[in-house]
């Protein structure tokens, strides 16, 4: 992840905005009971990453949706992440 953060910082001047782009990490396909989630969250935060509280557990609903729409996606963790990033709820 340090390489990704470095690339974002290096390319920030290419944008038309005066402030650099914001980046955040989101855990996906996680096991909610795994201890590693908290460990990786701590590691990323210590490296300066914003880590979203929202996370997507390993769900068949998403795993089997390849190429097809996900009904009511806003009512899932992806909707929670959007709300967290924008401060606007779309439900």
LUMVEXRO-36023 format. One line per field, with one value per residue: residue number from 1; residue in one letter; x, y, z of N, C-alpha, C in turn. Coordinates in Angstrom, 1 decimal, decimal comma. Atoms other than C-alpha are relative to their C-alpha. Example, Ala and Ser with C-alpha at 12.3 -4.5 7.8 and 13.67 -1.06 7.14 Angstrom:
% LUMVEXRO-36023
nr = c(1 2)
rest = c(a s)
n_east = c(0,9 -0,9)
n_north = c(-1,2 -1,1)
n_up = c(0,0 0,0)
ca_east = c(12,3 13,7)
ca_north = c(-4,5 -1,1)
ca_up = c(7,8 7,1)
c_east = c(0,9 -0,8)
c_north = c(1,2 1,1)
c_up = c(0,0 0,8)
% end
This chain:
% LUMVEXRO-36023
nr = c(1 2 3 4 5 6 7 8 9 10 11 12 13 14 15 16 17 18 19 20 21 22 23 24 25 26 27 28 29 30 31 32 33 34 35 36 37 38 39 40 41 42 43 44 45 46 47 48 49 50 51 52 53 54 55 56 57 58 59 60 61 62 63 64 65 66 67 68 69 70 71 72 73 74 75 76 77 78 79 80 81 82 83 84 85 86 87 88 89 90 91)
rest = c(x x x x x x x x x x x x x x x x x x x x x x x x x x x x x x x x x x x x x x x x x x x x x x x x x x x x x x x x x x x x x x x x x x x x x x x x x x x x x x x x x x x x x x x x x x x)
n_east = c(0,8 -0,8 -0,2 1,3 0,1 -1,0 0,5 1,1 -0,7 -0,7 0,9 1,0 -0,1 0,6 1,4 0,3 0,4 -1,2 -0,2 -0,3 1,2 0,1 0,0 0,5 -0,1 1,2 -0,2 1,0 -0,1 -0,6 0,6 0,2 -0,5 -1,4 -0,8 -0,9 0,6 -0,4 -1,4 -0,3 0,5 -1,0 -1,2 0,3 0,2 -1,3 -0,7 0,7 1,2 1,4 0,6 1,4 0,6 0,8 -0,8 0,8 -0,4 0,1 1,4 0,3 0,8 -0,9 -0,8 0,7 0,7 -0,9 0,7 1,4 0,3 0,3 1,2 -0,1 -1,4 -0,2 0,4 -1,0 -1,2 -0,4 0,7 -0,6 -1,2 0,4 0,5 -1,2 -0,9 0,6 0,8 1,4 0,7 0,8 1,0)
n_north = c(-1,2 -1,2 -0,3 -0,6 -1,4 -0,8 -0,3 -1,0 -1,2 -0,5 -0,4 -0,9 -1,3 0,1 -0,3 -1,4 -0,5 -0,5 1,0 1,4 0,9 0,7 1,4 0,8 1,4 0,7 1,5 0,8 1,4 0,3 0,9 -0,9 0,5 0,2 -0,9 -0,8 -1,2 -1,1 -0,2 -0,8 -1,3 -0,7 -0,2 -1,0 -1,3 -0,4 -0,5 -1,3 0,3 -0,1 1,3 -0,1 0,9 1,0 1,0 1,0 1,4 0,9 0,4 0,6 -1,0 -0,8 1,0 0,6 -1,1 -0,4 -0,3 -0,4 -1,0 0,3 -0,7 -0,8 -0,1 -1,1 0,6 0,9 -0,6 -1,0 -1,2 -0,6 -0,6 -1,2 -1,0 -0,4 -0,8 -1,2 -0,7 0,0 1,3 0,1 1,0)
n_up = c(0,0 0,0 1,4 0,5 -0,6 0,6 1,3 -0,2 -0,3 1,2 1,1 -0,5 0,7 1,3 -0,1 0,1 -1,3 -0,8 -1,1 0,5 -0,1 -1,3 0,1 -1,2 0,2 -0,4 0,0 0,7 -0,1 -1,3 -0,9 -1,1 -1,3 0,1 -0,8 1,0 0,5 -0,9 0,1 1,2 -0,2 -0,8 0,8 1,0 -0,7 -0,4 1,2 0,5 0,9 -0,6 0,2 -0,2 -1,0 0,8 0,7 0,7 -0,4 1,1 0,2 1,3 0,8 0,8 0,7 1,1 0,8 1,1 1,2 -0,2 -0,9 -1,4 -0,4 -1,2 -0,5 -1,0 -1,3 -0,4 -0,5 1,1 -0,3 -1,2 0,4 0,7 -1,0 -0,8 0,8 0,5 -1,0 0,5 0,1 1,2 -0,2)
ca_east = c(0,0 2,9 3,5 -0,2 -0,1 3,1 1,6 -1,5 0,7 2,9 0,0 -2,0 -0,6 -2,2 -5,7 -7,5 -8,2 -6,0 -6,4 -4,9 -7,4 -8,6 -8,1 -9,6 -9,2 -12,2 -12,1 -14,0 -14,6 -13,8 -14,6 -16,3 -14,9 -11,3 -8,7 -6,7 -9,3 -8,4 -4,7 -4,7 -6,9 -4,4 -1,5 -3,2 -4,2 -0,6 0,6 -1,8 -4,7 -8,3 -9,9 -13,7 -15,8 -18,0 -16,7 -18,1 -18,2 -17,8 -21,3 -22,6 -24,9 -21,9 -19,8 -22,5 -23,4 -20,6 -21,9 -25,3 -27,0 -27,1 -30,6 -30,8 -27,0 -27,5 -29,0 -25,7 -22,2 -21,5 -24,2 -22,8 -19,4 -20,9 -22,6 -19,3 -17,3 -19,8 -21,8 -25,0 -27,4 -29,0 -31,4)
ca_north = c(0,0 2,5 2,3 3,1 6,1 7,3 7,1 9,0 11,7 11,9 12,3 14,7 17,7 16,4 17,2 20,5 20,9 22,7 19,9 16,4 13,6 11,8 8,1 5,5 1,8 -0,5 -4,2 -6,5 -10,2 -10,4 -12,9 -10,8 -13,0 -12,9 -11,2 -10,1 -7,5 -5,4 -6,0 -4,8 -1,9 -0,8 -1,2 0,8 3,6 3,7 4,3 7,3 5,6 6,5 3,1 3,0 1,6 -0,1 -3,4 -6,1 -9,6 -12,6 -13,0 -15,2 -12,4 -10,5 -13,6 -14,8 -11,4 -11,4 -9,6 -9,0 -6,3 -6,3 -5,4 -2,7 -2,2 1,0 -1,2 -3,1 -2,3 -0,5 1,9 2,4 3,1 5,7 7,4 7,4 8,8 11,5 12,2 11,6 8,7 7,4 5,0)
ca_up = c(0,0 0,5 -3,3 -4,1 -1,7 -3,2 -6,7 -5,6 -4,1 -7,2 -9,6 -7,5 -9,4 -12,6 -11,4 -12,0 -8,3 -5,8 -3,2 -3,8 -4,4 -1,3 -1,0 1,3 1,8 2,1 3,1 0,8 0,9 4,6 7,2 9,9 12,7 11,5 13,8 10,7 9,8 12,9 12,4 8,8 9,7 12,3 9,9 7,2 9,6 10,9 7,3 7,0 5,1 5,8 6,3 5,9 8,7 6,0 4,8 2,5 4,0 1,8 0,5 -2,3 -3,3 -4,6 -5,6 -8,0 -9,5 -12,1 -15,1 -13,6 -11,7 -7,9 -6,8 -4,1 -3,9 -1,9 0,9 1,2 2,6 -0,8 0,0 3,5 1,9 -0,4 2,5 4,5 1,6 0,5 3,6 1,6 2,0 -1,2 0,4)
c_east = c(0,9 0,2 -1,2 -0,1 1,0 -0,4 -1,1 0,6 0,8 -0,8 -1,0 0,1 -0,6 -1,5 -0,2 -0,4 1,2 0,3 0,3 -1,2 0,1 -0,1 -0,4 0,1 -1,3 0,2 -1,2 0,3 0,6 -0,8 -0,2 0,6 1,6 0,8 0,8 -0,6 0,5 1,5 0,4 -0,6 1,0 1,2 -0,2 -0,1 1,4 0,8 -0,7 -1,2 -1,2 -0,6 -1,5 -0,5 -0,8 1,0 -1,0 0,4 -0,1 -1,4 -0,2 -0,8 0,9 0,9 -0,7 -0,6 0,9 -0,7 -1,5 -0,2 -0,2 -1,2 0,2 1,4 0,2 -0,4 1,1 1,2 0,5 -0,7 0,5 1,3 -0,2 -0,4 1,2 0,9 -0,6 -0,8 -1,5 -0,6 -0,8 -1,1 -1,4)
c_north = c(1,3 0,4 0,7 1,4 0,9 0,4 1,1 1,4 0,6 0,5 1,1 1,4 0,0 0,5 1,5 0,7 0,4 -1,0 -1,4 -0,9 -0,8 -1,5 -0,7 -1,5 -0,6 -1,5 -0,6 -1,5 -0,5 -1,0 0,9 -0,4 0,0 1,1 0,9 1,3 1,2 0,3 0,8 1,4 0,9 0,3 1,1 1,4 0,5 0,5 1,2 -0,2 0,3 -1,4 0,1 -1,0 -1,1 -1,0 -1,0 -1,4 -0,9 -0,5 -0,6 0,9 0,8 -1,0 -0,5 1,0 0,4 0,3 0,4 1,0 -0,5 0,8 0,7 0,1 1,1 -0,5 -1,0 0,8 1,0 1,3 0,7 0,7 1,3 1,1 0,5 0,9 1,4 0,7 0,1 -1,4 0,0 -1,0 0,5)
c_up = c(0,0 -1,5 -0,6 0,6 -0,6 -1,4 0,0 0,2 -1,2 -1,1 0,4 -0,7 -1,4 -0,1 -0,2 1,3 0,8 1,1 -0,6 0,2 1,4 -0,4 1,3 -0,3 0,5 -0,1 -0,7 0,1 1,3 0,7 1,3 1,4 0,0 0,8 -1,0 -0,4 0,9 -0,1 -1,3 0,0 0,7 -0,8 -1,0 0,6 0,4 -1,2 -0,6 -0,9 0,8 -0,3 0,4 1,1 -0,7 -0,5 -0,6 0,4 -1,2 -0,1 -1,4 -0,9 -1,0 -0,9 -1,3 -0,9 -1,2 -1,3 0,1 1,0 1,5 0,4 1,4 0,6 1,1 1,4 0,5 0,6 -1,1 0,2 1,2 -0,3 -0,7 0,9 0,8 -0,8 -0,4 1,0 -0,4 -0,1 -1,3 0,2 -0,1)
% end
